[in-house]
Amino acid sequence: MPAPAYLISKVADPVFAVFIGLSAAATRINREEKELGHSTQQTIDAGLRRIGLRGQEAAVTKREQADS
């Protein structure tokens, strides 16, 4: 019997790979930010900045609102 061509299926394999990659990136970011002593919210902000969904200005504005 020949070896299977896919781990899960033709469609699910790429989805699974993307999920594993995103999970690995999130774990790495979380670990690096925790080593720097940052809070969970700061970790989320750093992750969003790294992927380009939030600019530096948004994070500063959010902190200014929290201080008020």
PASEBA-1860 file (N, C-alpha, C; in nm, 3 decimals):
! residues 68
1> MPAPAYLI> 0.084/-0.117/0.000/0.000/0.000/0.000/0.090/0.125/0.000 ~ 0.064/0.221/-0.089/0.148/0.341/-0.096/0.126/0.431/0.026 ~ 0.227/0.509/0.056/0.219/0.603/0.168/0.115/0.710/0.137 ~ 0.042/0.757/0.235/-0.057/0.861/0.211/0.010/0.991/0.165 ~ -0.056/1.060/0.075/0.000/1.184/0.021/-0.025/1.303/0.113 ~ -0.125/1.294/0.201/-0.161/1.405/0.287/-0.171/1.358/0.431 ~ -0.142/1.447/0.525/-0.157/1.414/0.666/-0.304/1.406/0.705 ~ -0.380/1.508/0.665/-0.522/1.514/0.699/-0.604/1.502/0.570
9> SKVADPVF> -0.593/1.604/0.488/-0.659/1.602/0.358/-0.594/1.710/0.271 ~ -0.629/1.712/0.147/-0.570/1.808/0.053/-0.601/1.952/0.094 ~ -0.718/1.976/0.149/-0.758/2.111/0.189/-0.711/2.143/0.330 ~ -0.723/2.047/0.420/-0.693/2.072/0.561/-0.543/2.086/0.590 ~ -0.458/2.023/0.514/-0.314/2.031/0.540/-0.262/2.175/0.538 ~ -0.291/2.256/0.436/-0.244/2.395/0.438/-0.305/2.477/0.553 ~ -0.431/2.454/0.584/-0.495/2.524/0.695/-0.426/2.487/0.826 ~ -0.398/2.359/0.844/-0.327/2.311/0.962/-0.189/2.375/0.971
17> AVFIGLSA> -0.118/2.384/0.860/0.016/2.444/0.859/0.012/2.591/0.899 ~ -0.085/2.665/0.848/-0.099/2.807/0.884/-0.130/2.820/1.033 ~ -0.219/2.736/1.083/-0.254/2.739/1.226/-0.131/2.713/1.312 ~ -0.051/2.614/1.277/0.069/2.582/1.353/0.169/2.698/1.347 ~ 0.184/2.758/1.230/0.276/2.871/1.217/0.234/2.991/1.299 ~ 0.104/3.024/1.296/0.054/3.137/1.375/0.066/3.109/1.525 ~ 0.041/2.986/1.564/0.055/2.949/1.706/0.199/2.961/1.751 ~ 0.291/2.918/1.668/0.433/2.928/1.702/0.476/3.074/1.714
25> AATRINRE> 0.429/3.158/1.623/0.464/3.300/1.629/0.406/3.365/1.755 ~ 0.281/3.333/1.788/0.218/3.389/1.907/0.291/3.345/2.033 ~ 0.333/3.220/2.038/0.406/3.169/2.154/0.539/3.239/2.169 ~ 0.608/3.260/2.057/0.738/3.328/2.061/0.723/3.472/2.108 ~ 0.624/3.543/2.052/0.601/3.682/2.091/0.568/3.688/2.239 ~ 0.479/3.601/2.286/0.439/3.600/2.426/0.560/3.576/2.517 ~ 0.642/3.480/2.481/0.761/3.449/2.562/0.856/3.568/2.568 ~ 0.883/3.631/2.453/0.975/3.745/2.450/0.922/3.861/2.531
33> EKELGHST> 0.794/3.889/2.520/0.736/4.001/2.591/0.730/3.975/2.742 ~ 0.702/3.854/2.783/0.699/3.820/2.926/0.839/3.831/2.986 ~ 0.942/3.794/2.909/1.079/3.807/2.957/1.115/3.953/2.980 ~ 1.054/4.043/2.903/1.078/4.185/2.920/0.993/4.245/3.032 ~ 0.904/4.163/3.090/0.822/4.209/3.201/0.696/4.283/3.160 ~ 0.650/4.262/3.036/0.532/4.333/2.988/0.403/4.262/3.030 ~ 0.296/4.341/3.040/0.166/4.285/3.075/0.105/4.215/2.953 ~ -0.008/4.149/2.976/-0.076/4.079/2.867/-0.121/4.179/2.760
41> QQTIDAGL> -0.176/4.293/2.801/-0.221/4.393/2.704/-0.104/4.447/2.624 ~ 0.009/4.469/2.687/0.127/4.516/2.616/0.176/4.409/2.519 ~ 0.163/4.283/2.557/0.202/4.173/2.469/0.113/4.169/2.345 ~ -0.018/4.184/2.365/-0.112/4.186/2.253/-0.081/4.304/2.161 ~ -0.057/4.420/2.219/-0.023/4.539/2.139/0.105/4.515/2.057 ~ 0.205/4.453/2.120/0.330/4.425/2.049/0.307/4.329/1.934 ~ 0.225/4.227/1.957/0.194/4.131/1.851/0.122/4.197/1.735 ~ 0.026/4.283/1.764/-0.047/4.352/1.658/0.044/4.449/1.582
49> RRIGLRGQ> 0.137/4.513/1.653/0.232/4.601/1.585/0.322/4.521/1.493 ~ 0.364/4.402/1.537/0.455/4.320/1.455/0.391/4.276/1.324 ~ 0.260/4.251/1.327/0.194/4.208/1.203/0.131/4.325/1.129 ~ 0.145/4.446/1.183/0.102/4.565/1.112/-0.044/4.601/1.127 ~ -0.112/4.546/1.227/-0.253/4.579/1.246/-0.274/4.698/1.339 ~ -0.171/4.735/1.411/-0.181/4.849/1.500/-0.049/4.925/1.494 ~ -0.060/5.055/1.472/0.059/5.138/1.467/0.101/5.183/1.605 ~ 0.215/5.243/1.616/0.267/5.293/1.743/0.174/5.399/1.801
57> EAAVTKRE> 0.113/5.482/1.716/0.026/5.589/1.764/-0.094/5.534/1.840 ~ -0.152/5.425/1.793/-0.270/5.367/1.858/-0.236/5.318/1.998 ~ -0.120/5.260/2.014/-0.079/5.209/2.145/-0.056/5.324/2.242 ~ 0.007/5.432/2.195/0.032/5.548/2.279/-0.100/5.612/2.319 ~ -0.192/5.628/2.224/-0.322/5.687/2.252/-0.398/5.605/2.355 ~ -0.393/5.474/2.341/-0.463/5.385/2.434/-0.406/5.399/2.576 ~ -0.275/5.410/2.588/-0.214/5.426/2.720/-0.250/5.562/2.779 ~ -0.254/5.666/2.697/-0.291/5.798/2.745/-0.433/5.799/2.798
65> QADS> -0.525/5.728/2.731/-0.663/5.720/2.777/-0.671/5.644/2.909 ~ -0.591/5.542/2.925/-0.592/5.463/3.048/-0.540/5.545/3.166 ~ -0.445/5.633/3.140/-0.388/5.716/3.246/-0.484/5.825/3.292 ~ -0.579/5.862/3.207/-0.673/5.972/3.241/-0.777/5.930/3.341
END
